[in-house]
Amino acid sequence: MTAPPPAAPDPGQDDTASARATAEAASPGAASARPRPRRAARLVHAVSDRVPTGWLTGILTIPFLAVTAAFGGLNAVAAPPPARLEAGETHRNAQLALTVERAVLIDELPEAGIFVEDGERVLALVVTAENRWDRAVAAHSETGVTGSLLVEEVERAAPESVARFDDVTTDPYLQPGLPVPLVLTWAVPGDAFADGDEVHVDVRDFSLRTGRLITYGESWDDPVTAAVLTVPITDVGSGVDGTDAG
């Protein structure tokens, strides 16, 4: 008996298989495996509603600054060398105008807030300072006058005390637009300086920063040496008329 020929393939089978595959791809399980753009967008929107805009800006800025620093920073141009000034010349920046009038070596000067031990003397700078900012500035602060004038030849470069030269008020505040005579002092070894020696005073500029991420408000930061003054020292012994560093 002759076997019947095999049945020809049904053209509809391919269509059925294709439809089944399409239905499986559209099943809930397959859909859950794919990303859901709308849900992701809603999640980002919800998070951004709860985080302050300043924080998001700061978070996005940090990776940018890290990459920028790796390639040499935002400004690859070398900073200009410090200006060279002499006693009596004024240096001005956004915060202060500073004029170092003279340098004096004196036996002691307690009225200016400086106290020496045996074998020490006082090195004093007489300075005229004007506050150019729009609010009061503490003269004796790391970002005020004492943070702006550093003597290179002294181990502790920043002044130990600051007082008004006219009324010896210690640690004064400088009001905007008012020049004030000051005396900045250091306790130094008695044999460290002599009459006619010179000291070099680094004058530093600060940049005004506005806090937006962690801190708020304005502050001065990032000191940069903008000028160097060469000032001769006058040794006045126990003081002019035995009273002061004038």
Buried (B, 14 or more C-beta within 10 A) or exposed (E): EEEEEEEEEEEEEEEEEEEEEEEEEEEEEEEEEEEEEEEEEEEEEEEEEEEEEEEEEEEEEEEEEEEEEEEEEEEEEEEEEBEEBEBEEEBBBEBBBBBBBBBBBBBBBEEBBBBBEEEBBBBBBBBBBBBBBEEEBBBBBEBBBBBBBBBEBBEEEBBBBBBBBEEBBBBBBBEEEEEBBBBBBBBBEEEBBEEEBEBEBBBBBBEEEEEBBEEEEEEBEEBEBBBBBBBEBBBBEEBEEEEBBB
